[in-house]
Amino acid sequence: MPSPTGPPHIVMRSIYHRVLGDDFNRLHPMIQKRFGFNSGDREAAIGRGTMERIWHGSWFTLPFLYAGTWRSIMFPECAEAVPFTIENFAYRDSFGRETVTWVRTFQTRKPRRFDAYMISSEQRALIVDYLGTHQHLAVDLHLSVEPNGGLRLRSGEQRFYEGAISFRFPMIFSGLADVCEWYDEASAKFRISVCVTNPRWGPLFGYDGAFEVEWLAADEIPSRIRPKREEPRE
């Protein structure tokens, strides 16, 4: 039989699959689908649902949360039964890096956005999450698989970048995020729980809720989803 000619077929894995490796196969099949797509698939996962609860910490955390609204990172509302949208697009950024958007919109009294752009960093061997519209804050994310097949993301070191300025962001002025997303077979919905805390000030911000996902064809990422600035440093 003659040998096949031409270049071998290369299967591109998602950024989450790259970081988790074989552990990716331990995720629930619906979570594998949700976190298994890449820019070559030319599709987007649009989640719509309800946050049962959005909360914030004590009164002294409010200035920190208000500051987060300037760059669509965090916000100070407390509410229940809030309509929610999460838009996940996979694309190549201007530096050629495989990127996945996490653009969340909460229909509170004043609609709020929480923007994040994730890449898999070979340099750091984990996910780097660029927060906000201008990607000033780069956060290391450590991934693990929960017993229920959910994906857990925990934040670690954080770095601030602006022009020539670059420094590790002091945790006393920031928060540690613990995010878990899983699939609830009983309700046929995805569930998410987010808790952001500060080592000194305690709980800062979080939300819990459920949503369904619609898969859409996406030849390119909408301009309203793209960050206003992209940061090359990881």
NORZIMO-V720928 format. One record per run of one state. SS is the DSSP state (~ for helix, > for strand, _ for the rest). FROM is the first residue (numbers start at 1). TO is the last residue. Records with the same first field share a line. If there is no record, write none. Layout:
BEGIN
SS->FROM-TO  FROM-TO
END
This chain:
BEGIN
_->1-14  27-28  35-38  42-42  57-58  72-78  93-97  107-111  122-125  132-136  146-150  163-164  169-170  174-175  185-188  199-201  218-234
~->15-26  29-34  39-41  59-71  171-173
>->43-56  79-92  98-106  112-121  126-131  137-145  151-162  165-168  176-184  189-198  202-217
END
